[in-house]
Amino acid sequence: MAIALAFFSPYKPPRWPNPTPLEARAVFYKDTAMAETKTLAATVRSGVGKGASRSVRRAGRIPAVIYGGGDPAQPISLDYREVNRLIYAGHFLTTIYEIEVGGAKQRVIPRDYQLDRIEDRPLHVDFLRLRPGSTLRVAVPVHFINQDASPGLKKGGALNIVRHTIELKVPADAIPEAVIVDLSELDITESVHISKVTLPSGCQPTETRHDFTIATIAPPVALVETEAPAATTTTAATPEGAPAAPGAPAAPGAAAPVAAAPSPVAPPEPKGKSKK
């Protein structure tokens, strides 16, 4: 059953609900760290297709491709252990990499990767070339701070995160690692909207049709227990001398009913004799 669910239930990004009319204060710190550039070593692979990709995986490497930037796509292969560590370390799709292929370095960013549906091991990675001055869309994670100082959380409220990531249009050379939201002044029934977040220079949300919600403080839920009323039984009085209803308990002090005498039973007729 687990295998069937893994096969027929591919991952889908969560749908974001409509915003609420509540408002609150959010801060994007000016000293927010930008995405760090890392280096990856790669080798050029000549073959393409399923058969060539299986051969690369059997050799302990992962097939990948670099595309975009006005140049033709270039198939490469990467070390399996290194890519697997980077993917599960987090922020893989928002990190800029310098891939060295044949002595030349190319500035890229991962756009997609494929995992095995059963074992969750990486199978393929797509990289996009970055040119100076280019912009791209990136899903930036949202981080919350000062939960202990939030008045709403102190009163027993619960932090309801509506969006764990925000899709931003950012410069290729200045990708923020996270959007930092301060909860120190957020009270119950208040929420954080994108209009209250100051984004870094050159960054803007891709969704501009409405002021969507990032998080809210939900009020505490009180559990009220109600006791069920005790069941009362009423016994109807039985007139003196009248027979009690079948199955009804006898009245206190009443004489027990006398059992009727059994009727005589005729002896069985002997076999072999016929009646005259």
C-alpha positions as CSV (number, residue, x, y, z in Angstrom):
1,M,0.0,0.0,0.0
2,A,2.9,2.4,0.8
3,I,4.4,1.8,-2.6
4,A,1.2,2.4,-4.4
5,L,0.6,5.7,-2.5
6,A,4.2,6.8,-3.3
7,F,3.7,6.0,-7.0
8,F,0.2,7.5,-7.5
9,S,0.6,10.6,-5.2
10,P,3.4,12.8,-6.6
11,Y,4.4,15.9,-4.7
12,K,2.3,19.0,-5.3
13,P,3.1,22.5,-4.0
14,P,0.7,23.7,-1.3
15,R,-2.2,26.0,-2.4
16,W,-2.2,29.3,-0.7
17,P,-5.5,30.4,0.8
18,N,-7.1,33.8,0.2
19,P,-5.8,36.6,2.5
20,T,-7.7,37.8,5.6
21,P,-8.5,41.5,6.3
22,L,-6.4,41.5,9.5
23,E,-3.2,43.5,9.6
24,A,0.0,43.5,11.7
25,R,3.6,44.6,11.7
26,A,6.4,42.7,9.9
27,V,10.0,43.6,9.5
28,F,12.5,42.6,6.9
29,Y,15.9,43.2,8.4
30,K,18.4,45.3,6.3
31,D,21.2,42.9,7.2
32,T,19.5,39.9,5.8
33,A,22.1,37.5,4.4
34,M,22.2,36.9,0.7
35,A,22.5,33.4,-0.8
36,E,26.0,32.1,-0.7
37,T,27.8,31.0,-3.9
38,K,29.1,27.4,-3.8
39,T,31.4,25.5,-6.1
40,L,30.5,22.1,-7.8
41,A,32.8,20.0,-9.9
42,A,31.3,18.4,-12.9
43,T,32.3,16.3,-16.0
44,V,30.8,16.5,-19.5
45,R,28.8,13.4,-20.5
46,S,28.4,12.6,-24.1
47,G,25.4,10.3,-24.1
48,V,21.8,11.5,-23.5
49,G,18.6,9.5,-22.9
50,K,17.5,6.9,-20.4
51,G,20.1,4.4,-21.2
52,A,23.0,6.9,-20.8
53,S,21.5,8.2,-17.6
54,R,21.3,4.7,-16.1
55,S,25.0,4.2,-16.9
56,V,25.9,7.4,-15.2
57,R,24.0,6.4,-12.1
58,R,25.6,3.0,-12.0
59,A,29.0,4.8,-11.9
60,G,28.0,6.6,-8.7
61,R,27.2,9.9,-10.4
62,I,24.0,11.9,-11.2
63,P,23.1,13.2,-14.7
64,A,22.4,16.9,-14.9
65,V,22.0,19.6,-17.6
66,I,22.8,23.3,-17.8
67,Y,20.5,25.4,-20.0
68,G,19.6,29.0,-20.7
69,G,21.6,32.2,-21.2
70,G,21.4,32.0,-24.9
71,D,23.8,29.0,-25.1
72,P,22.8,25.4,-26.0
73,A,22.1,22.9,-23.3
74,Q,25.1,21.1,-21.9
75,P,24.7,17.6,-20.3
76,I,27.0,17.0,-17.3
77,S,27.3,14.6,-14.5
78,L,27.9,15.3,-10.7
79,D,29.1,13.3,-7.7
80,Y,26.1,11.5,-6.1
81,R,27.2,12.0,-2.5
82,E,27.8,15.7,-2.9
83,V,24.5,16.4,-4.6
84,N,22.6,14.3,-2.2
85,R,24.1,16.2,0.8
86,L,23.3,19.6,-0.8
87,I,19.7,18.7,-1.5
88,Y,18.9,17.5,2.0
89,A,20.9,20.3,3.6
90,G,18.2,22.8,2.5
91,H,18.0,25.9,0.4
92,F,19.2,24.0,-2.7
93,L,16.9,25.8,-5.1
94,T,17.9,29.2,-3.8
95,T,21.7,28.8,-3.8
96,I,23.9,30.0,-6.6
97,Y,26.6,27.5,-7.7
98,E,29.7,27.9,-9.8
99,I,30.1,24.6,-11.8
100,E,33.5,24.0,-13.2
101,V,33.4,22.0,-16.5
102,G,36.6,21.4,-18.4
103,G,38.4,24.2,-16.6
104,A,35.7,26.8,-17.3
105,K,33.3,28.0,-14.6
106,Q,29.6,28.7,-15.2
107,R,27.4,30.6,-12.7
108,V,24.1,28.6,-12.4
109,I,21.2,28.1,-10.0
110,P,19.2,24.8,-9.6
111,R,15.7,25.1,-11.1
112,D,14.5,21.5,-10.5
113,Y,15.6,18.1,-9.4
114,Q,14.0,14.7,-9.6
115,L,13.9,12.1,-6.7
116,D,13.3,8.4,-6.8
117,R,9.6,7.8,-5.8
118,I,10.5,4.9,-3.5
119,E,14.0,5.7,-2.1
120,D,13.9,9.5,-2.3
121,R,17.4,9.6,-3.8
122,P,18.3,12.2,-6.4
123,L,18.1,11.1,-10.1
124,H,18.5,14.3,-12.1
125,V,19.2,18.0,-11.7
126,D,18.4,21.0,-14.0
127,F,20.6,24.1,-13.7
128,L,19.9,27.6,-15.2
129,R,22.7,29.8,-16.4
130,L,22.9,33.2,-14.9
131,R,24.0,36.2,-16.8
132,P,25.1,39.5,-15.3
133,G,22.1,41.8,-14.7
134,S,19.5,39.0,-15.2
135,T,16.5,38.5,-12.9
136,L,14.7,35.3,-11.9
137,R,11.9,34.0,-9.8
138,V,12.8,32.3,-6.6
139,A,10.7,30.9,-3.7
140,V,12.3,32.5,-0.6
141,P,11.5,30.8,2.7
142,V,9.9,32.8,5.6
143,H,11.6,32.8,9.0
144,F,9.8,34.0,12.2
145,I,11.6,35.5,15.2
146,N,10.7,36.8,18.7
147,Q,7.9,34.3,19.3
148,D,8.5,34.5,23.0
149,A,7.8,38.3,23.0
150,S,4.6,38.1,21.0
151,P,1.6,39.3,23.0
152,G,-0.8,37.0,21.2
153,L,1.3,33.9,21.8
154,K,1.7,34.8,25.4
155,K,-2.1,34.8,25.8
156,G,-2.3,31.3,24.4
157,G,-2.8,32.1,20.8
158,A,-1.4,29.9,18.0
159,L,0.8,30.9,15.1
160,N,-0.9,30.0,11.9
161,I,1.6,30.1,9.0
162,V,-0.2,30.7,5.8
163,R,2.9,30.8,3.5
164,H,6.1,29.1,4.3
165,T,7.7,30.6,1.2
166,I,7.2,33.7,-0.9
167,E,7.9,33.8,-4.6
168,L,10.0,36.8,-5.4
169,K,11.5,38.3,-8.6
170,V,15.1,39.0,-7.6
171,P,18.4,39.9,-9.2
172,A,20.5,36.9,-9.9
173,D,23.4,38.4,-7.9
174,A,21.3,39.3,-4.8
175,I,19.1,36.4,-3.8
176,P,18.0,36.7,-0.1
177,E,18.2,33.6,2.0
178,A,15.0,34.2,3.9
179,V,12.3,36.8,4.7
180,I,12.5,37.5,8.4
181,V,9.2,38.4,10.1
182,D,9.2,39.8,13.7
183,L,6.4,38.6,15.9
184,S,7.2,40.8,18.9
185,E,4.2,43.1,18.4
186,L,1.7,40.6,16.9
187,D,-1.4,40.1,19.0
188,I,-4.4,37.8,18.8
189,T,-6.5,38.1,15.6
190,E,-3.7,40.1,13.9
191,S,-1.8,38.9,10.8
192,V,1.2,39.7,8.7
193,H,0.6,40.9,5.1
194,I,3.1,41.3,2.3
195,S,2.4,45.0,2.2
196,K,4.0,45.3,5.7
197,V,7.2,43.6,4.7
198,T,10.1,45.8,3.4
199,L,11.8,43.8,0.7
200,P,15.5,44.4,-0.2
201,S,16.3,46.6,-3.2
202,G,15.5,45.0,-6.5
203,C,13.2,42.3,-5.0
204,Q,9.4,42.3,-5.5
205,P,6.7,39.7,-5.1
206,T,5.5,38.0,-8.3
207,E,1.9,38.1,-7.0
208,T,0.7,41.7,-7.0
209,R,-3.1,41.4,-7.5
210,H,-3.9,41.5,-3.8
211,D,-2.3,41.9,-0.4
212,F,-1.8,38.3,0.6
213,T,-1.4,37.0,4.2
214,I,1.8,35.4,5.4
215,A,0.8,34.4,8.9
216,T,-1.8,35.1,11.6
217,I,-2.2,34.6,15.4
218,A,-5.3,32.5,16.0
219,P,-7.2,32.8,19.3
220,P,-7.0,30.0,21.8
221,V,-9.8,27.4,21.7
222,A,-11.5,26.7,25.1
223,L,-12.8,23.2,25.7
224,V,-16.1,23.2,27.6
225,E,-17.2,19.9,29.1
226,T,-20.9,19.4,29.9
227,E,-22.1,16.6,32.3
228,A,-25.0,14.5,31.0
229,P,-28.1,14.7,33.3
230,A,-28.6,11.7,35.6
231,A,-31.3,9.3,34.3
232,T,-34.4,9.0,36.5
233,T,-36.8,6.1,36.5
234,T,-40.4,6.3,37.6
235,T,-42.3,3.2,38.8
236,A,-46.0,3.2,38.5
237,A,-48.0,2.1,41.5
238,T,-49.8,-1.2,41.2
239,P,-53.2,-1.5,42.9
240,E,-53.4,-4.0,45.8
241,G,-54.5,-7.4,44.6
242,A,-53.9,-6.7,40.9
243,P,-51.4,-8.8,39.1
244,A,-48.1,-7.2,38.3
245,A,-47.0,-6.6,34.7
246,P,-44.8,-9.3,33.2
247,G,-41.2,-8.7,33.9
248,A,-41.9,-5.9,36.5
249,P,-40.2,-6.1,39.9
250,A,-42.4,-7.1,42.8
251,A,-43.5,-4.3,45.2
252,P,-41.7,-4.2,48.6
253,G,-43.5,-6.4,51.2
254,A,-45.7,-8.1,48.6
255,A,-46.0,-11.9,48.7
256,A,-44.2,-13.8,46.1
257,P,-46.6,-15.3,43.4
258,V,-47.5,-18.9,43.8
259,A,-46.4,-21.1,41.0
260,A,-49.2,-23.1,39.3
261,A,-49.4,-26.9,39.8
262,P,-48.0,-28.8,36.8
263,S,-50.7,-30.7,34.7
264,P,-50.6,-34.5,34.7
265,V,-48.8,-36.1,31.8
266,A,-50.2,-39.2,30.2
267,P,-47.9,-42.2,30.2
268,P,-46.5,-43.2,26.8
269,E,-48.5,-45.9,24.9
270,P,-46.6,-49.2,24.6
271,K,-45.3,-50.1,21.2
272,G,-46.7,-53.0,19.2
273,K,-50.3,-52.7,20.4
274,S,-53.0,-51.1,18.3
275,K,-56.0,-49.4,19.6
276,K,-59.3,-51.2,19.3
